[in-house]
Amino acid sequence: MRWRCSTAPTRPPGCSRRSSSAPGCPTRWSGGVRFYERKEVKDLLAYLRVLANPNDVVSLRRILNVPKRGIGDRAEAMIEALSSRERISFWDALRRADEAHGMATRSLNAVREFVAMIEELIGKAEGCRRRRWPRRCWSPPATAPSSRRRRTRRTSPAWRTSTS
């Protein structure tokens, strides 16, 4: 494997431990916190936020036409008008885009494809959450070293002596 062709985005270097990288794997920190100011990173985080909460309007609007899908400002304004008129969330208005009056067929098809893609990704994320995350990430196993009480001379019952 050529190291210069691989990358792994991580937390800012101040939060990460260098000892956690694999031995023999060259590491180079670039940018620090500026990494999160990049458009690509903001877009990726917006996608992840929408998968976690489709009603996040700010993130949803950010990714609506990223990459270019043919959903323009006019189509977005029509979706917003539908949302206001029906008093529903922006996400629900996207799902009911065919009810938006005067939207071009091309834009309507692009919105349908976007909604189908997001719903598919949400389904995949839910599947991962059900299978892996509760066991491995969210709750530590009962035998994890951090949850075990360390036995020392002071806490071990075998080292206690009774003075009777």
C-alpha positions in Angstrom: 0.0 0.0 0.0 1.3 3.4 -0.9 0.9 5.7 2.1 0.8 8.9 0.2 -2.4 7.7 -1.5 -4.4 7.1 1.7 -5.9 9.5 4.2 -8.1 9.3 7.3 -9.9 12.4 8.6 -9.7 12.5 12.4 -10.4 14.9 15.2 -8.0 17.9 15.6 -4.5 16.7 16.5 -4.7 18.2 20.0 -7.5 15.7 20.8 -5.9 12.6 19.2 -3.1 10.6 20.6 -0.2 9.9 18.3 0.4 6.5 20.0 -3.0 5.3 18.5 -1.6 5.2 15.0 -0.2 1.9 13.7 3.6 1.5 14.1 5.3 2.1 10.8 2.5 4.1 9.4 3.7 7.6 8.7 1.3 10.3 9.9 1.1 13.9 8.9 -1.3 16.4 10.5 -2.6 19.1 8.2 -4.8 22.0 8.9 -5.9 21.3 12.4 -9.4 22.8 13.1 -9.3 24.5 9.7 -10.1 21.0 8.3 -13.7 21.5 9.4 -14.0 24.8 7.6 -13.6 23.1 4.1 -16.7 23.0 2.0 -16.4 19.3 1.4 -16.2 18.5 5.1 -19.2 20.7 5.9 -21.2 19.0 3.1 -20.2 15.6 4.5 -21.2 16.5 8.0 -24.5 17.9 6.6 -25.2 14.6 4.9 -24.6 12.8 8.2 -26.8 15.2 10.1 -29.6 14.7 7.7 -29.3 10.9 8.0 -29.6 11.3 11.8 -32.4 13.9 11.6 -34.1 14.5 8.2 -35.9 17.5 9.8 -32.6 19.5 10.1 -33.6 22.2 7.6 -30.2 23.9 7.5 -28.3 20.7 6.7 -31.0 19.6 4.3 -30.9 22.8 2.3 -27.1 22.6 2.2 -27.1 19.2 0.6 -30.2 19.6 -1.6 -28.2 20.4 -4.7 -24.8 19.1 -3.7 -23.6 17.6 -6.1 -25.6 19.4 -8.7 -28.9 17.6 -9.3 -30.9 20.1 -11.2 -32.8 21.4 -8.1 -32.6 25.1 -8.5 -33.5 28.1 -6.3 -37.0 28.2 -7.9 -37.7 24.6 -7.1 -36.4 25.1 -3.5 -38.7 28.2 -3.1 -41.7 26.1 -4.3 -40.9 23.4 -1.8 -40.6 26.1 0.9 -43.9 27.5 -0.1 -45.5 24.1 0.1 -44.0 23.7 3.5 -45.4 27.0 4.7 -48.8 26.5 3.1 -49.4 23.0 4.5 -47.5 23.7 7.8 -45.3 20.7 7.4 -41.5 20.3 7.7 -39.2 21.0 4.8 -38.4 17.2 4.6 -42.1 16.3 4.4 -42.6 18.9 1.7 -39.7 17.4 -0.3 -41.5 14.0 0.1 -44.7 15.6 -1.2 -43.0 17.6 -4.0 -45.6 16.5 -6.6 -48.1 18.8 -4.7 -46.0 21.9 -5.3 -47.7 23.9 -8.0 -45.8 24.9 -11.1 -42.6 22.9 -10.5 -40.8 21.8 -13.7 -40.9 18.1 -14.4 -37.1 17.9 -14.5 -36.8 19.5 -11.0 -39.6 17.3 -9.7 -37.8 14.2 -10.9 -34.5 15.4 -9.3 -36.3 16.0 -6.0 -37.8 12.5 -6.1 -34.4 11.0 -6.8 -32.9 12.9 -3.9 -35.7 11.8 -1.5 -35.3 8.2 -2.6 -31.5 8.4 -2.1 -31.8 9.9 1.4 -34.5 7.4 2.4 -32.3 4.5 1.2 -29.3 5.9 3.2 -31.4 6.4 6.3 -32.6 2.7 6.0 -29.0 1.6 5.7 -27.9 3.7 8.7 -30.8 2.3 10.7 -29.7 -1.2 9.8 -26.1 -0.5 10.9 -27.4 1.1 14.1 -29.4 -2.0 15.0 -26.7 -4.5 14.2 -23.5 -3.0 15.3 -23.6 0.2 17.2 -25.5 -0.7 20.3 -23.1 -3.5 21.1 -19.8 -2.0 20.0 -20.0 1.7 20.2 -22.7 2.9 22.5 -22.5 0.6 25.5 -19.2 -0.8 26.8 -19.2 -4.5 27.4 -19.4 -5.7 31.0 -15.8 -7.0 30.9 -14.2 -3.8 29.5 -11.1 -2.8 31.5 -12.6 0.6 32.3 -15.6 -1.0 34.0 -13.6 -3.5 35.9 -12.5 -2.6 39.3 -8.8 -2.9 39.7 -7.8 -5.2 42.5 -5.0 -3.7 44.6 -3.8 -4.6 48.0 -6.1 -2.1 49.5 -9.4 -3.3 47.8 -8.7 -7.0 47.5 -10.5 -9.1 50.2 -7.6 -11.6 50.2 -5.2 -9.0 51.5 -7.3 -7.9 54.4 -6.4 -9.3 57.7 -8.7 -9.4 60.6 -7.4 -8.2 63.9 -9.5 -10.1 66.3 
